[in-house]
Amino acid sequence: GIAKARAELAQEQARLAENAAMIAVETQQLEGAARDLATRKELHEQVVALYEQLADLRRENARQRHELLALQSSRAAELACEAAPSGDSPHETSPTRASALALASASASA
């Protein structure tokens, strides 16, 4: 009886050692998967932050482009005013000068 009990105990210990080894391998795999998920989450957060920065840059670009167009329009109107006849005669009204002045005031208010 004692020899048989010892043999069964040895088999059970071997099974427990095998189970412990499998649990250790599975634990390592789960830890690796957890690290992978953490890395993916971190990368996702970085991608989201980059898209937010891109949206900010696009808004700033649009704002600056609008300012530049307003400046160009205003400068073009100024140049048109400078190039237009001065209208020395009271009967001479320059449509170019009038439209340039209107454009300049519209640009300045924009």
Secondary structure as the mmCIF struct_conf table of DSSP 4:
data_model
#
loop_
_struct_conf.conf_type_id
_struct_conf.id
_struct_conf.beg_label_comp_id
_struct_conf.beg_label_asym_id
_struct_conf.beg_label_seq_id
_struct_conf.end_label_comp_id
_struct_conf.end_label_asym_id
_struct_conf.end_label_seq_id
HELX_RH_AL_P HELX_RH_AL_P1 ILE A 2 ALA A 83
BEND BEND1 ALA A 84 ALA A 84
BEND BEND2 SER A 89 SER A 89
TURN_TY1_P TURN_TY1_P1 PRO A 90 HIS A 91
HELX_RH_AL_P HELX_RH_AL_P2 PRO A 95 SER A 109
#
